[in-house]
Every structure is written in structure tokens, then in C-alpha cells.
Amino acid sequence: MSVFFTDTDCEMSYTDAESLGMKVIGMPYTIKGKESIYDFGKKTDIKQFYNDMRSGEIATTSALNSQDYINYFEPVLASGEDILYVHFSSKLSGTFDYMQTAINILKEKYPERKVTCFDTNSISLGAGIQAIEACKLHNSGASDEEVIKFLESFRQKVAVYFYVDSLQYLKRGGRISSVSAVVGSILNIKPILTITNEGKLEKLTTVKGTKKALEFMYDKFMKEYNNDSKYELFIIDADNKAIGDEFAEKIRNSGKNVAIRRLAVGPVIGAHAGPGTIGIIFVKA
């Protein structure tokens, strides 16, 4: 039997991770000169983080190093157990190069043990819903191979759509030019973003204003949602609760059979998306 791992870029509630018995790799972020590790919101003051960003503080993220991964993995392997790690998209971070170095080192030390990694090709709850469902299957007694087979099909059905409230944070991350950010802010432009099947960030379109951004995501939901889905739908916000709640109510009144959960965008994702971001994650038909 393997030990199930995920990471905090696969955003979910810490209560989900704890109730399912997941081992969690905390991803780092820095603001006001202090590095912290995201804990799925258990002790993190997410609202203060976004208040700091709004006041002009610059938030950054960084990769874990190989020793960090060794520190997470080695105690499990040394105890005689294997590892199954369901993680966020490798296309969105260089941290996985360090992880692979750590795994190669550990394979030499523990040749009889296995570390199986699955790339969700997503991030935030797009990865989190995959980790949650995979861990449920794992806990039911499914083999690692059975869990991977399920995920290979399931990840193709997970839809992720979100918009950012301000373009300045995408500019800082090099996603758009300074000119585009200035013009977009003046015109109240909201880019609608998604994660591709290959695990990359992609702009679907741009609209003018929050109302049209929400309408675009609502239309995507209405066209793509599996009305017989047994899976929860997630609406997430980066300290934009009123708009997130309003959007959730619109989804509830859509006539679809849907169970909605509201969660926060954590500091690691929020450092790049910025305060005000709204997203929707669901399983497609």
C-alpha cells in the first residue's frame, strides 16, 4: 500500500486533506520579506495577504529544492511504504526538476520502493478535485495503477475558468506586457483564462467588466456541465467574497442539479492572479 501525497497548489480545504489522510507538500510564497508555506488555509491569514497586496506589497513564489522533497518523501520510503503523489501541472513551475532529482537520489537509496507521480495538468481546484477523488479511490483499496487509470480519464473532464480583476499581477509575472496592462486597466478589460489539456495557462478571450466576465463563465458552465455529475462544483475567489457569492447564487438558480462549494484562492496562486480573481471549476459532461 502506498502513502498518498498532494501539494498546496492543488487548492482544497485543509479539512478535506485531513479527513482523507493526505500527506501534504506545502508550497512557499513570500510577502513583506517573509517566506511562508501555504497550509490550505488552516492557519494562513488569506485576507491579510490580499490586503497587503492591495496596499502595494509584492508577493512572490519559489520552487522547493531537492532536499525539501527528500525531507517529505524519505521518512515514508524508509518506513517501507511506497508513494503516490498527485500534483499540480509540471508546466507551471520549475519545482518538478528538483523533485525528480530528489526521486533519483531516493531510488538509489531505496531501490525496492516506488514513487509514482501523476501530473493533473491543472492547478488550484482543477488539480484539487483530482487529488480529492483520487485519494477517495486510493483509500477504498484501489491500487496505484487503478488510481492512475482513473485520473488519466478524469483529468480530461475537469473544466477550469477564471478571470483576474487587475492585469498588473499578470504583468509582474511576465504573462502580458506593461502596455497591455495599462491599456487593459484603463478599459476595465478582464481576461478569461483556462488551463489547457497540456497543463498550460491559456487566455480564452477578453471582455469588458466584471459582469461580462461572469456571464462568459456562466455560459461555459451551462454548455459544459454534466447535470448528472456526482462531483461538487467549486467557485473560488481571491478576497472577492461578495462577487463570488453572487456568482454562486446564479449557478444555484441555473436549473442544473449542482452542489456548490466556495473556497479561497490561496497565496501561492494569488501571488500571480492577484486579489479579486474569481474562478469556477467543475466536471464536464
MARGULUM-239835 format. One line per field, with one value per residue (C-alpha): x, y, z. Coordinates in Angstrom, 3 decimals. Example, Ala and Ser with C-alpha at 12.3 -4.5 7.8 and 13.67 -1.06 7.14 Angstrom:
x [12.300/13.670] .
y [-4.500/-1.060] .
z [7.800/7.140] .
***
This chain:
x [0.000/1.258/1.018/-0.981/0.622/-0.625/0.545/-0.994/-1.042/-3.838/-6.000/-8.667/-9.779/-7.369/-10.353/-10.524/-6.836/-7.047/-10.233/-8.803/-5.440/-3.364/0.288/0.618/3.622/3.425/4.357/6.170/5.288/6.916/5.373/6.774/10.127/8.819/8.591/5.674/4.368/0.743/-1.282/-4.616/-5.855/-5.574/-3.590/-2.848/-4.442/-5.554/-7.440/-4.372/-2.302/-4.605/-4.812/-1.026/-1.102/-3.677/-1.527/1.347/3.313/4.786/4.117/6.443/6.658/9.580/10.328/11.097/14.625/15.622/16.312/12.799/11.359/13.738/12.555/8.936/9.486/12.307/10.532/7.791/10.201/12.383/9.327/8.901/5.990/5.611/4.384/1.600/1.846/-0.909/0.431/-0.311/0.797/4.505/4.222/3.603/6.662/10.313/9.923/9.445/13.001/14.162/11.613/12.910/16.460/15.252/13.427/16.532/18.584/15.984/15.691/19.374/18.932/15.620/15.650/12.810/10.404/8.290/7.439/4.552/3.711/0.648/0.508/-3.042/-2.200/-4.050/-3.750/-5.851/-9.113/-8.632/-5.864/-7.514/-10.681/-8.492/-6.470/-9.610/-11.279/-8.040/-7.468/-11.006/-10.333/-6.926/-8.467/-11.054/-8.251/-7.571/-4.045/-1.826/-2.299/-6.086/-5.921/-3.707/-6.048/-8.994/-7.100/-5.990/-9.650/-10.939/-8.478/-9.832/-13.253/-12.190/-13.004/-11.217/-12.229/-11.265/-10.760/-8.380/-9.621/-6.423/-3.840/-0.915/-0.139/-0.041/2.305/4.637/4.724/5.614/2.295/1.445/3.301/3.303/1.468/-1.273/-1.660/-2.025/-4.453/-6.414/-6.763/-7.994/-10.585/-11.583/-10.566/-10.941/-9.060/-10.775/-8.173/-8.187/-5.789/-5.235/-5.217/-1.432/-1.319/-0.550/-2.224/-4.205/-6.252/-9.635/-10.869/-11.077/-14.249/-15.024/-16.074/-16.906/-20.489/-19.451/-16.669/-19.170/-21.607/-18.905/-18.057/-21.751/-22.311/-19.372/-20.927/-24.350/-22.926/-20.409/-21.592/-22.633/-26.065/-25.807/-22.443/-21.783/-18.902/-19.003/-18.604/-16.155/-16.368/-13.224/-12.291/-9.228/-10.748/-13.754/-16.434/-19.432/-18.943/-18.133/-21.297/-23.341/-21.930/-22.614/-26.236/-26.575/-25.270/-27.678/-30.577/-29.473/-31.829/-28.881/-28.516/-25.356/-23.672/-21.524/-18.565/-16.980/-13.251/-10.481/-7.656/-4.570/-1.467/0.679/-1.849/-2.982/0.533/0.194/-3.547/-3.964/-6.846/-10.320/-9.872/-12.957/-12.876/-15.184/-14.130/-16.433/-16.604/-17.744/-20.241] .
y [0.000/3.455/6.742/9.415/12.829/16.087/19.717/23.026/24.296/21.693/24.044/22.490/22.913/21.621/19.721/17.683/16.820/15.907/13.844/11.871/11.375/13.025/13.861/17.466/19.189/22.871/25.325/28.568/32.209/35.422/38.781/41.681/39.877/36.823/33.376/31.207/27.796/27.566/25.167/25.011/27.868/26.150/28.958/31.248/34.683/34.840/38.110/39.837/38.510/40.185/43.349/43.519/43.043/45.783/48.119/47.626/44.754/42.423/38.712/36.153/32.384/29.997/26.366/23.808/22.411/18.762/18.481/19.699/16.812/14.367/15.586/14.894/11.556/9.791/9.062/7.243/5.233/4.440/3.003/0.518/2.181/3.460/6.927/8.079/11.831/13.694/17.164/20.413/20.980/20.497/23.031/25.829/25.501/24.501/22.807/19.407/19.355/19.475/16.838/14.462/14.935/14.041/10.950/9.772/10.114/8.230/5.440/4.679/4.564/2.658/0.608/-1.629/1.291/3.151/6.828/7.206/10.751/11.899/15.278/16.646/19.150/21.710/23.941/25.250/23.274/21.960/19.882/19.698/17.959/15.340/14.824/14.541/11.960/10.027/9.866/8.588/5.799/5.121/4.898/2.415/-0.044/0.659/0.023/2.861/1.605/1.740/5.279/6.432/4.852/6.704/10.006/9.709/9.770/12.087/14.948/15.375/16.193/18.880/22.420/25.458/29.031/32.206/35.911/38.301/41.603/43.523/42.929/44.268/40.904/39.091/41.849/41.257/37.570/38.265/36.956/40.238/43.421/46.643/48.424/45.761/46.028/49.805/49.852/46.932/48.577/51.827/49.969/47.640/44.625/41.206/38.300/34.911/32.237/28.451/25.534/23.501/19.703/20.002/21.831/25.319/28.626/29.967/33.107/32.228/35.749/39.228/41.004/44.421/44.463/42.013/41.418/40.187/38.072/36.293/35.907/34.258/31.744/31.114/30.318/27.894/26.180/25.923/24.395/22.018/20.929/17.305/17.613/14.056/14.743/13.309/15.755/19.110/22.369/24.870/28.645/30.279/33.870/35.852/38.036/38.845/37.160/39.288/38.691/35.037/34.568/36.370/34.095/31.007/32.072/32.484/28.932/27.614/29.203/27.829/24.859/22.453/19.778/21.091/21.029/24.125/24.717/28.103/28.218/30.807/31.258/30.781/32.982/30.937/31.134/34.573/35.975/35.563/36.118/38.930/39.938/39.964/36.853/34.664/31.098/28.163/24.508/21.628/18.233/18.370/16.048] .
z [0.000/-0.852/1.031/-0.796/-1.303/-2.774/-2.573/-1.628/-5.218/-5.576/-3.570/-1.362/2.225/4.834/6.251/3.027/3.208/6.889/6.632/3.706/5.407/2.695/3.155/2.003/0.459/1.356/-1.391/-0.462/-1.001/0.181/1.065/3.098/3.072/4.903/3.357/4.451/3.489/2.404/4.569/2.695/4.870/8.251/9.839/6.882/7.121/3.491/3.867/5.320/2.430/-0.091/1.997/1.809/-1.958/-2.359/-0.307/-2.744/-1.240/-3.862/-3.378/-4.947/-5.113/-5.391/-6.115/-3.476/-3.678/-3.916/-0.192/0.569/-1.432/0.206/3.600/2.615/0.883/2.689/6.001/4.080/1.949/4.961/6.730/3.898/2.105/-1.457/-2.501/-4.830/-5.456/-7.342/-8.109/-9.916/-13.513/-14.129/-16.973/-14.479/-12.234/-12.297/-8.923/-10.558/-11.891/-8.284/-7.334/-9.998/-8.736/-5.246/-6.514/-8.394/-5.206/-3.183/-5.761/-5.291/-1.535/-1.538/-4.782/-3.606/-3.111/-5.698/-6.080/-8.533/-9.627/-11.540/-13.272/-13.112/-15.881/-13.785/-10.748/-7.864/-7.562/-11.101/-9.571/-6.163/-7.336/-8.996/-5.833/-3.703/-5.931/-6.405/-2.654/-2.073/-4.569/-3.016/0.449/-0.821/-1.549/-5.224/-6.440/-7.609/-11.166/-10.783/-9.384/-12.252/-14.819/-13.267/-13.266/-16.881/-17.889/-15.175/-15.774/-19.319/-17.857/-15.385/-16.530/-15.085/-15.950/-14.123/-14.605/-12.911/-11.549/-12.307/-15.031/-13.018/-11.407/-14.756/-15.916/-12.972/-13.780/-17.395/-18.764/-20.501/-21.464/-19.463/-22.277/-22.338/-18.573/-18.609/-21.535/-20.122/-16.731/-18.259/-20.336/-17.448/-19.522/-17.884/-19.493/-19.172/-18.559/-18.551/-18.204/-21.365/-21.532/-21.715/-18.386/-19.680/-18.890/-21.845/-22.465/-23.945/-24.551/-23.065/-22.035/-20.631/-16.998/-14.259/-15.389/-18.817/-17.319/-15.074/-17.970/-20.078/-17.351/-16.683/-20.359/-20.263/-17.253/-18.868/-22.055/-20.483/-17.038/-16.572/-14.972/-13.653/-12.062/-8.607/-8.181/-6.453/-8.343/-6.872/-7.043/-5.775/-5.063/-4.103/-1.386/-3.566/-1.487/-2.477/-6.202/-5.616/-3.565/-6.215/-8.898/-6.784/-6.370/-10.134/-10.606/-7.964/-9.838/-13.208/-13.124/-13.071/-10.424/-8.785/-5.371/-4.907/-2.626/-2.035/-1.352/-1.326/-3.790/-1.648/-1.540/-3.935/-6.770/-5.602/-5.911/-9.685/-10.199/-7.691/-5.407/-6.895/-9.027/-9.494/-10.799/-11.478/-11.538/-12.480/-14.171/-17.785/-19.425] .
***
